[in-house]
Amino acid sequence: MKERIEKLQKNLKNSTQGFLITSNTNRYYFTGFNSSAGCVLVTERNAYLLVDFRYGEAAEKSVKHCKVVVFKRLYESIQEICSKENIKELLIERESVTVAQAENYKNAFAKFGTAISDSSMLDTLIGNLRLVKSADEIKFIAEAQKITEEAYTEVLNYVKPGVTEAQIALELEYLMRKKGAEGVSFSLITITGANTSLPHGVPGDNPVKEGDFFLSDIGALYNGYHSDMTRTVAVHHATDEMEKIYNIVLQAQLTALKKVKSGVKTCSVDKTARDIISSEGYGEYFGHSTGHGVGLDIHEQPNVSVSGETILSNNMVITVEPGIYLPNKFGVRIEDMVLVTNDGCHNFAALSKELIVI
């Protein structure tokens, strides 16, 4: 945490400039302290975590590399720090504040002589820092994936004709929490039959039936970090068409995984998967990007898409998740979360991807 603050401090232009971090996720990233309100103020010499009474005692016990300030009125506390440190300009996270919030900052801080910059430099700095994961972050992501796989393996015994999508989602979340997850990464996608043609279908009262695909796009939350995995299985039996589509998606995914390596552009990974699906005549049925970054947010940089220009580097974490979705029939998606290395990638997922018939 201290090193992250120091990297920010090195990018301050002078002693009269500061960074104001207000988003929940980035406050956690720089302090390791989870709260629903507050901010981090970084100056050339110091860093401050400002929290209200609810979090004061806990923050003072756990946060050692920031000065903890328990505020009654946030703007007044920021003003006191800015006056003490002679801060004349604050850069904010423009991507995570509304227009109204930005105007409030400008109006409030202008009264005590501190300007709010229009620069997006802070967003860029934080984004670049979060792209590359530390050893601890990788460990937390791996544990989240382990929990996900263990819960998924168990829940497959529960997936039977007559059981509804919503019931399976509930059972999965229960199993994840039982195994140590602090929550789920997102609203779990557990869909079957024609609903699998919806890339982000919502589990409902639709029951599992013989001869259907069952698709699970799932993830667990561990120590603030997410996992993300998709598997598609067949219930009792699969038609020739189902097997054909599944194998095309699997080939696209495996080939794209081989493309992942430090130094490769993310658009190249996307193209590798997309070209295989298009060559088989199903290009129009693969409408989303091939992947995305994962970490404190379930979707973060880099984008593994047609327009993705990020050059992959060692210790980035991305997903590779091509799919084919035939409207009103069925869909197939296979997704792994991988750690980029200089020689290729390390797959966090250990589960088989051959078509399973349950």
The 8 nearest C-alpha neighbors of each residue, nearest first, counted from 0:
[[1, 3, 29, 2, 30, 4, 31, 28],
 [0, 2, 4, 3, 64, 5, 29, 30],
 [3, 1, 5, 4, 0, 6, 7, 29],
 [4, 2, 6, 0, 1, 5, 29, 7],
 [3, 5, 7, 1, 2, 6, 8, 29],
 [4, 6, 8, 2, 7, 3, 1, 9],
 [7, 5, 3, 9, 4, 8, 2, 10],
 [6, 8, 4, 5, 10, 9, 3, 11],
 [7, 9, 5, 10, 43, 11, 6, 4],
 [8, 10, 6, 7, 11, 5, 43, 12],
 [11, 9, 8, 7, 12, 6, 124, 13],
 [12, 10, 8, 13, 9, 16, 43, 17],
 [13, 11, 10, 16, 14, 9, 15, 8],
 [14, 12, 15, 11, 16, 43, 17, 10],
 [13, 15, 43, 16, 42, 12, 86, 11],
 [16, 14, 86, 87, 13, 85, 88, 17],
 [15, 17, 88, 86, 14, 13, 89, 87],
 [18, 16, 42, 89, 41, 88, 90, 86],
 [17, 19, 90, 41, 89, 40, 91, 20],
 [20, 18, 40, 91, 39, 90, 89, 21],
 [21, 19, 39, 38, 22, 91, 92, 40],
 [20, 22, 38, 19, 23, 37, 26, 39],
 [23, 21, 25, 24, 26, 20, 95, 38],
 [22, 24, 26, 25, 35, 27, 21, 34],
 [25, 23, 27, 26, 22, 28, 295, 296],
 [24, 26, 28, 27, 22, 23, 29, 20],
 [27, 25, 23, 29, 28, 24, 30, 22],
 [26, 28, 31, 32, 30, 25, 24, 33],
 [29, 27, 25, 26, 30, 31, 24, 0],
 [28, 30, 0, 26, 27, 31, 25, 3],
 [31, 29, 27, 32, 28, 0, 26, 62],
 [32, 30, 27, 28, 29, 33, 0, 62],
 [33, 31, 27, 30, 34, 58, 62, 26],
 [32, 34, 27, 31, 35, 23, 26, 24],
 [35, 33, 36, 32, 23, 54, 37, 27],
 [34, 36, 23, 33, 37, 22, 50, 54],
 [37, 35, 34, 50, 23, 38, 51, 21],
 [36, 38, 50, 49, 21, 51, 35, 39],
 [39, 37, 21, 49, 20, 48, 40, 26],
 [40, 38, 48, 20, 47, 19, 49, 26],
 [39, 41, 19, 47, 46, 18, 20, 38],
 [42, 40, 46, 18, 17, 45, 39, 47],
 [43, 41, 17, 45, 44, 46, 40, 8],
 [42, 44, 8, 14, 45, 11, 41, 17],
 [45, 43, 42, 46, 8, 14, 41, 84],
 [46, 44, 42, 43, 41, 47, 65, 66],
 [45, 47, 41, 65, 40, 42, 66, 48],
 [48, 46, 66, 65, 40, 39, 67, 49],
 [47, 49, 39, 67, 65, 38, 66, 68],
 [48, 50, 68, 38, 37, 69, 67, 39],
 [51, 49, 37, 69, 54, 70, 55, 68],
 [50, 52, 70, 69, 53, 54, 55, 71],
 [51, 53, 55, 54, 69, 50, 70, 71],
 [54, 52, 51, 55, 50, 56, 57, 34],
 [53, 55, 52, 57, 56, 51, 58, 50],
 [56, 54, 52, 58, 69, 57, 53, 51],
 [55, 57, 59, 58, 54, 60, 52, 53],
 [56, 58, 60, 59, 54, 55, 61, 62],
 [59, 57, 55, 61, 60, 56, 62, 54],
 [58, 60, 56, 57, 61, 62, 67, 55],
 [59, 61, 57, 58, 62, 56, 63, 55],
 [60, 62, 58, 59, 57, 63, 32, 31],
 [63, 61, 58, 59, 64, 60, 65, 30],
 [62, 64, 65, 61, 66, 59, 60, 67],
 [63, 65, 1, 62, 66, 0, 46, 30],
 [66, 64, 46, 47, 63, 48, 67, 62],
 [65, 67, 47, 48, 46, 68, 64, 63],
 [68, 66, 48, 47, 49, 65, 59, 69],
 [69, 67, 49, 70, 48, 50, 66, 47],
 [70, 68, 50, 51, 55, 49, 52, 67],
 [71, 69, 51, 72, 73, 68, 50, 76],
 [70, 72, 73, 51, 69, 52, 76, 75],
 [73, 71, 75, 70, 74, 76, 51, 77],
 [72, 74, 76, 75, 70, 77, 71, 49],
 [73, 75, 77, 76, 72, 78, 107, 108],
 [74, 76, 78, 77, 73, 72, 79, 70],
 [77, 75, 79, 73, 78, 74, 70, 72],
 [78, 76, 74, 80, 75, 79, 81, 73],
 [77, 79, 75, 81, 76, 80, 82, 74],
 [78, 80, 76, 82, 77, 81, 83, 75],
 [81, 79, 83, 77, 82, 78, 84, 76],
 [80, 82, 86, 78, 84, 83, 85, 79],
 [81, 83, 85, 79, 80, 84, 78, 86],
 [82, 84, 80, 81, 85, 79, 86, 78],
 [83, 85, 81, 82, 86, 80, 15, 42],
 [86, 84, 82, 81, 83, 15, 87, 14],
 [87, 85, 15, 81, 16, 84, 88, 17],
 [86, 88, 113, 15, 114, 16, 85, 112],
 [89, 87, 114, 16, 113, 86, 115, 17],
 [90, 88, 17, 115, 18, 16, 116, 114],
 [89, 91, 18, 116, 19, 115, 17, 121],
 [92, 90, 19, 93, 18, 20, 89, 121],
 [93, 91, 122, 94, 95, 121, 20, 96],
 [92, 94, 96, 95, 91, 119, 122, 101],
 [95, 93, 92, 96, 122, 119, 97, 91],
 [94, 96, 93, 92, 22, 97, 21, 122],
 [97, 95, 93, 94, 100, 101, 92, 98],
 [96, 98, 100, 99, 101, 95, 93, 94],
 [97, 99, 101, 100, 102, 96, 103, 93],
 [100, 98, 102, 97, 101, 103, 96, 104],
 [101, 99, 103, 97, 102, 98, 96, 104],
 [100, 102, 104, 98, 103, 99, 97, 105],
 [103, 101, 105, 99, 100, 104, 106, 98],
 [104, 102, 100, 106, 101, 105, 107, 99],
 [103, 105, 101, 107, 102, 106, 108, 100],
 [106, 104, 102, 115, 103, 108, 107, 109],
 [105, 107, 103, 109, 104, 108, 102, 110],
 [108, 106, 104, 109, 105, 110, 103, 74],
 [107, 109, 110, 113, 105, 111, 106, 104],
 [108, 110, 112, 113, 106, 111, 107, 114],
 [111, 109, 108, 112, 107, 106, 113, 105],
 [110, 112, 109, 108, 113, 78, 107, 82],
 [113, 111, 109, 110, 87, 108, 114, 88],
 [112, 114, 87, 88, 108, 109, 111, 86],
 [113, 115, 88, 109, 87, 89, 116, 108],
 [116, 114, 89, 105, 88, 90, 117, 113],
 [115, 117, 90, 118, 89, 114, 88, 91],
 [118, 116, 119, 115, 90, 93, 91, 120],
 [117, 119, 116, 120, 90, 121, 93, 91],
 [118, 120, 122, 121, 93, 123, 117, 92],
 [119, 121, 123, 118, 122, 124, 90, 92],
 [120, 122, 124, 123, 119, 92, 125, 90],
 [123, 121, 125, 92, 119, 120, 124, 126],
 [122, 124, 126, 120, 121, 125, 127, 119],
 [125, 123, 121, 127, 126, 122, 120, 128],
 [126, 124, 128, 122, 127, 123, 129, 121],
 [127, 125, 123, 129, 128, 124, 122, 130],
 [126, 128, 130, 124, 125, 129, 123, 131],
 [129, 127, 125, 126, 130, 131, 124, 3],
 [128, 130, 126, 131, 127, 125, 132, 294],
 [131, 129, 127, 128, 315, 126, 300, 132],
 [130, 132, 315, 314, 129, 128, 133, 313],
 [133, 131, 314, 136, 315, 137, 130, 129],
 [132, 134, 136, 135, 137, 131, 314, 138],
 [133, 135, 137, 136, 138, 132, 314, 139],
 [136, 134, 138, 137, 133, 139, 132, 140],
 [135, 137, 133, 139, 138, 134, 132, 140],
 [136, 138, 140, 134, 135, 139, 141, 132],
 [137, 139, 135, 141, 136, 140, 134, 142],
 [140, 138, 142, 136, 141, 137, 224, 221],
 [141, 139, 143, 137, 142, 138, 224, 226],
 [142, 140, 144, 138, 139, 143, 137, 347],
 [143, 141, 145, 139, 144, 140, 146, 138],
 [142, 144, 140, 221, 146, 219, 226, 141],
 [145, 143, 147, 141, 226, 142, 146, 148],
 [144, 146, 142, 148, 147, 143, 141, 149],
 [147, 145, 149, 143, 144, 148, 175, 178],
 [148, 146, 144, 150, 145, 149, 219, 218],
 [147, 149, 151, 145, 150, 146, 152, 144],
 [148, 150, 152, 146, 151, 147, 145, 153],
 [151, 149, 153, 147, 174, 148, 152, 175],
 [152, 150, 148, 154, 153, 149, 147, 155],
 [153, 151, 149, 150, 155, 154, 148, 156],
 [152, 154, 150, 151, 155, 156, 149, 157],
 [153, 155, 157, 151, 156, 152, 150, 171],
 [154, 156, 158, 157, 153, 152, 151, 357],
 [157, 155, 154, 158, 153, 159, 152, 357],
 [156, 158, 154, 155, 159, 167, 153, 162],
 [159, 157, 155, 156, 162, 154, 167, 160],
 [160, 158, 162, 157, 161, 207, 234, 208],
 [159, 161, 207, 208, 162, 209, 206, 158],
 [160, 162, 206, 207, 159, 163, 208, 158],
 [163, 161, 206, 207, 160, 159, 158, 166],
 [164, 162, 206, 166, 204, 205, 165, 207],
 [163, 165, 202, 167, 203, 166, 190, 189],
 [164, 166, 203, 202, 168, 167, 163, 204],
 [167, 165, 169, 163, 168, 164, 170, 162],
 [166, 168, 170, 164, 169, 165, 171, 163],
 [169, 167, 165, 171, 166, 170, 189, 187],
 [168, 170, 166, 172, 167, 171, 165, 173],
 [171, 169, 167, 173, 168, 172, 174, 166],
 [172, 170, 174, 168, 173, 169, 167, 150],
 [171, 173, 175, 169, 174, 170, 176, 168],
 [172, 174, 170, 176, 171, 175, 177, 169],
 [173, 175, 177, 171, 150, 172, 176, 178],
 [176, 174, 172, 178, 177, 180, 173, 150],
 [175, 177, 180, 179, 173, 178, 174, 181],
 [176, 178, 174, 175, 179, 173, 180, 172],
 [179, 177, 175, 176, 180, 146, 174, 150],
 [180, 178, 176, 177, 181, 175, 146, 221],
 [181, 179, 176, 182, 221, 175, 220, 219],
 [182, 180, 220, 221, 176, 179, 183, 222],
 [181, 183, 220, 180, 219, 176, 184, 221],
 [182, 184, 219, 220, 185, 218, 172, 186],
 [183, 185, 219, 218, 220, 225, 297, 226],
 [186, 184, 183, 187, 218, 297, 217, 219],
 [185, 187, 188, 183, 184, 217, 201, 168],
 [186, 188, 217, 185, 168, 189, 216, 218],
 [187, 189, 216, 215, 201, 190, 202, 217],
 [190, 188, 215, 164, 202, 214, 168, 187],
 [191, 189, 214, 164, 202, 195, 213, 194],
 [190, 192, 213, 195, 194, 212, 207, 214],
 [193, 191, 211, 194, 212, 195, 329, 213],
 [192, 194, 329, 328, 327, 195, 196, 191],
 [193, 195, 196, 192, 191, 197, 190, 200],
 [194, 196, 330, 329, 197, 193, 191, 190],
 [195, 197, 330, 324, 329, 194, 326, 325],
 [196, 198, 200, 195, 199, 194, 324, 330],
 [199, 197, 200, 196, 195, 324, 330, 332],
 [200, 198, 197, 201, 188, 195, 216, 196],
 [199, 201, 197, 198, 194, 188, 202, 190],
 [200, 202, 188, 203, 199, 190, 189, 187],
 [203, 201, 164, 165, 190, 189, 188, 200],
 [202, 204, 165, 164, 205, 201, 163, 190],
 [205, 203, 163, 206, 164, 165, 202, 166],
 [204, 206, 163, 203, 164, 207, 191, 202],
 [207, 205, 163, 161, 162, 204, 164, 208],
 [206, 208, 160, 161, 162, 163, 191, 159],
 [209, 207, 160, 211, 206, 210, 161, 234],
 [208, 210, 234, 211, 235, 160, 207, 236],
 [209, 211, 236, 234, 237, 235, 208, 233],
 [212, 210, 192, 234, 209, 208, 233, 213],
 [211, 213, 233, 192, 232, 191, 234, 214],
 [212, 214, 191, 232, 231, 190, 233, 211],
 [215, 213, 231, 190, 189, 230, 191, 195],
 [214, 216, 189, 229, 230, 188, 217, 231],
 [217, 215, 229, 188, 228, 187, 189, 214],
 [218, 216, 187, 228, 227, 215, 188, 229],
 [217, 219, 227, 226, 184, 147, 183, 228],
 [220, 218, 183, 184, 143, 226, 147, 225],
 [219, 221, 225, 184, 182, 183, 224, 180],
 [220, 222, 143, 224, 180, 223, 181, 139],
 [223, 221, 224, 139, 220, 181, 180, 143],
 [222, 224, 221, 295, 220, 225, 139, 181],
 [225, 223, 295, 221, 294, 220, 222, 140],
 [226, 224, 220, 184, 294, 219, 297, 140],
 [225, 227, 218, 144, 143, 219, 140, 184],
 [226, 228, 218, 217, 336, 225, 229, 335],
 [227, 229, 334, 335, 217, 216, 218, 336],
 [230, 228, 216, 334, 333, 215, 217, 332],
 [229, 231, 333, 215, 214, 232, 332, 216],
 [230, 232, 214, 213, 331, 215, 332, 212],
 [233, 231, 355, 213, 212, 356, 354, 214],
 [232, 234, 212, 356, 237, 211, 236, 213],
 [233, 235, 357, 209, 210, 211, 236, 356],
 [236, 234, 357, 356, 209, 210, 233, 237],
 [237, 235, 210, 234, 233, 356, 238, 209],
 [238, 236, 210, 233, 241, 242, 239, 235],
 [237, 239, 241, 240, 242, 236, 210, 243],
 [238, 240, 242, 241, 243, 237, 244, 245],
 [241, 239, 243, 238, 242, 244, 237, 245],
 [240, 242, 238, 244, 243, 239, 237, 245],
 [241, 243, 245, 239, 240, 244, 246, 238],
 [244, 242, 240, 246, 241, 245, 239, 247],
 [245, 243, 247, 241, 246, 242, 240, 248],
 [244, 246, 242, 248, 243, 247, 331, 241],
 [245, 247, 249, 243, 248, 244, 250, 242],
 [248, 246, 250, 244, 249, 245, 251, 243],
 [249, 247, 251, 245, 246, 250, 322, 252],
 [248, 250, 246, 252, 251, 247, 253, 245],
 [249, 251, 247, 253, 248, 252, 246, 254],
 [252, 250, 272, 248, 254, 249, 275, 253],
 [251, 253, 249, 255, 250, 254, 321, 248],
 [254, 252, 256, 250, 255, 251, 249, 257],
 [255, 253, 257, 251, 256, 252, 250, 258],
 [254, 256, 258, 252, 272, 257, 271, 253],
 [257, 255, 253, 258, 259, 254, 252, 319],
 [256, 258, 254, 255, 259, 253, 343, 260],
 [257, 259, 255, 256, 268, 260, 254, 271],
 [260, 258, 256, 257, 343, 344, 268, 255],
 [261, 259, 343, 263, 339, 340, 341, 344],
 [260, 262, 312, 341, 311, 313, 263, 340],
 [263, 261, 311, 310, 312, 260, 264, 341],
 [262, 264, 311, 310, 261, 260, 265, 259],
 [265, 263, 310, 267, 266, 309, 308, 311],
 [264, 266, 303, 307, 268, 267, 309, 308],
 [265, 267, 307, 305, 269, 304, 264, 268],
 [268, 266, 270, 265, 269, 264, 271, 263],
 [269, 267, 271, 265, 266, 270, 255, 258],
 [268, 270, 266, 289, 304, 267, 271, 272],
 [271, 269, 273, 267, 268, 272, 274, 266],
 [270, 272, 268, 255, 269, 274, 273, 267],
 [273, 271, 251, 255, 270, 269, 275, 274],
 [272, 274, 270, 276, 275, 271, 277, 269],
 [275, 273, 277, 271, 276, 272, 270, 278],
 [276, 274, 278, 277, 273, 272, 251, 279],
 [275, 277, 273, 279, 282, 278, 274, 281],
 [278, 276, 282, 274, 280, 281, 279, 275],
 [279, 277, 275, 280, 276, 274, 281, 282],
 [278, 280, 277, 276, 281, 275, 247, 282],
 [279, 281, 277, 278, 282, 276, 283, 275],
 [282, 280, 277, 284, 283, 276, 279, 323],
 [283, 281, 277, 284, 276, 285, 280, 273],
 [282, 284, 281, 285, 286, 277, 280, 323],
 [285, 283, 323, 324, 282, 281, 286, 325],
 [286, 284, 323, 282, 283, 322, 287, 324],
 [285, 287, 284, 283, 288, 282, 323, 322],
 [288, 286, 285, 289, 304, 321, 322, 198],
 [289, 287, 304, 290, 303, 269, 286, 305],
 [288, 290, 269, 321, 320, 303, 319, 304],
 [291, 289, 303, 318, 319, 288, 320, 302],
 [292, 290, 302, 303, 317, 318, 301, 298],
 [291, 293, 317, 299, 300, 301, 316, 298],
 [294, 292, 297, 298, 299, 317, 316, 296],
 [293, 295, 296, 224, 225, 297, 292, 140],
 [294, 296, 224, 223, 225, 297, 24, 293],
 [297, 295, 294, 298, 299, 293, 225, 224],
 [296, 298, 293, 225, 294, 299, 184, 295],
 [299, 297, 296, 293, 292, 291, 300, 294],
 [300, 298, 292, 293, 296, 301, 297, 291],
 [301, 299, 292, 302, 130, 291, 298, 126],
 [300, 302, 292, 291, 299, 309, 303, 130],
 [303, 301, 291, 307, 300, 304, 290, 292],
 [304, 302, 290, 265, 291, 307, 289, 269],
 [303, 305, 288, 307, 266, 269, 306, 302],
 [304, 306, 266, 307, 269, 270, 288, 303],
 [305, 307, 304, 266, 308, 303, 302, 265],
 [308, 306, 266, 304, 265, 302, 303, 305],
 [307, 309, 264, 265, 306, 266, 310, 302],
 [310, 308, 264, 265, 307, 311, 301, 302],
 [309, 311, 264, 263, 262, 265, 308, 312],
 [312, 310, 261, 262, 263, 264, 309, 265],
 [313, 311, 261, 262, 315, 314, 339, 310],
 [312, 314, 340, 339, 261, 341, 315, 311],
 [315, 313, 339, 131, 132, 338, 340, 316],
 [314, 316, 131, 339, 313, 130, 338, 132],
 [317, 315, 338, 337, 292, 293, 339, 314],
 [318, 316, 292, 291, 337, 336, 293, 290],
 [317, 319, 336, 290, 291, 335, 337, 320],
 [320, 318, 290, 334, 335, 289, 336, 321],
 [319, 321, 334, 289, 333, 290, 318, 332],
 [322, 320, 289, 332, 252, 248, 333, 272],
 [323, 321, 332, 331, 285, 248, 320, 324],
 [322, 324, 285, 284, 331, 330, 325, 332],
 [325, 323, 330, 196, 284, 326, 329, 331],
 [324, 326, 329, 328, 196, 330, 284, 327],
 [327, 325, 328, 196, 324, 329, 193, 197],
 [326, 328, 193, 329, 325, 196, 194, 195],
 [329, 327, 193, 326, 325, 196, 330, 192],
 [330, 328, 196, 193, 195, 325, 192, 324],
 [329, 331, 324, 196, 195, 323, 325, 332],
 [330, 332, 322, 323, 245, 231, 324, 333],
 [333, 331, 322, 321, 320, 231, 229, 334],
 [334, 332, 229, 230, 320, 321, 322, 231],
 [335, 333, 320, 229, 228, 319, 332, 318],
 [334, 336, 228, 318, 319, 348, 337, 320],
 [335, 337, 318, 317, 347, 346, 227, 319],
 [338, 336, 346, 345, 347, 317, 316, 318],
 [337, 339, 316, 345, 344, 314, 315, 340],
 [338, 340, 344, 313, 314, 315, 260, 316],
 [341, 339, 313, 344, 343, 342, 261, 260],
 [340, 342, 261, 313, 343, 260, 339, 312],
 [341, 343, 340, 260, 344, 261, 339, 259],
 [344, 342, 260, 340, 259, 341, 339, 261],
 [343, 345, 339, 340, 338, 260, 259, 337],
 [344, 346, 338, 337, 347, 339, 340, 343],
 [345, 347, 337, 348, 336, 344, 338, 335],
 [346, 348, 337, 336, 141, 345, 349, 144],
 [349, 347, 346, 350, 335, 336, 144, 148],
 [348, 350, 347, 351, 346, 148, 145, 352],
 [351, 349, 348, 352, 148, 152, 230, 353],
 [350, 352, 353, 349, 354, 355, 348, 230],
 [353, 351, 354, 350, 230, 249, 333, 355],
 [352, 354, 351, 355, 249, 246, 245, 232],
 [355, 353, 232, 352, 356, 245, 233, 231],
 [354, 356, 232, 353, 357, 233, 352, 231],
 [357, 355, 233, 234, 235, 232, 236, 354],
 [356, 234, 235, 355, 233, 232, 155, 236]]
